Amino acid sequence: MTDPTDAATADMSNLTVNPNAPKGKAKRDALRSNEIEVQAMWERENVFESDAADDGKEKFIVTFPFPYSNGHLHIGHAFSLTKSVFRAQFERHMGKNVLFPFAFHCTGMPIQAVSSLASLACFVLDAL
């Protein structure tokens, strides 16, 4: 059985960006093409999927405080997230079965504030 990381490494070594590409969109297009190719490889290899079956691997879970989706993402989100992503990848490379769930959080006070505004708007419209 071949090691899937060897195939992934071979695929990654074929990615290129032409340094002599003319100004404009050529470099962007090459990077986008590489991105699509790498994402397809990730999908084929199920790189970011985790099976909780007892396969003898040590399990590792990473959590991240979900950002609210009611505001703009900023560099602080990226700073915190990259630490979690780095640790998840490190543990994956160490042979552990890693689960790293990620989502956006849409509950709590921001929802309450919108609900209050909606109620106020309905009250004002009813009064007209």
WOQUIJO-V673787 format. One record per backbone hydrogen bond with DSSP energy under -0.5 kcal/mol. NH is the residue of the N-H (numbers start at 0). CO is the residue of the C=O. Records with the same first field share a line. If there is no record, write none. Layout:
NH = CO + CO
This chain:
3 = 1
5 = 2
6 = 2
7 = 3
8 = 4
9 = 5
10 = 6
11 = 7
12 = 8
13 = 9 + 10
14 = 11
18 = 16
20 = 17
28 = 24
29 = 25
30 = 26
31 = 27
32 = 28
33 = 29
34 = 30
35 = 31
36 = 32
37 = 33
38 = 34
39 = 35
40 = 36
41 = 37
42 = 38
43 = 39
44 = 40
45 = 41 + 42
46 = 41
48 = 45
51 = 49
54 = 52
59 = 96
61 = 98
65 = 63
68 = 104
70 = 67
76 = 73
77 = 73
78 = 74
79 = 75
80 = 76
81 = 77
82 = 78
83 = 79
84 = 80
85 = 81
86 = 82
87 = 83
88 = 84
89 = 85
90 = 86
91 = 87
92 = 88
93 = 89
94 = 91
95 = 90
96 = 57
97 = 95
98 = 59
104 = 66
110 = 107
111 = 107
112 = 108
113 = 109
114 = 110
115 = 111
116 = 112
117 = 113
118 = 114
119 = 115
120 = 116
121 = 117
122 = 118
123 = 119
124 = 120
125 = 121
126 = 122
127 = 123
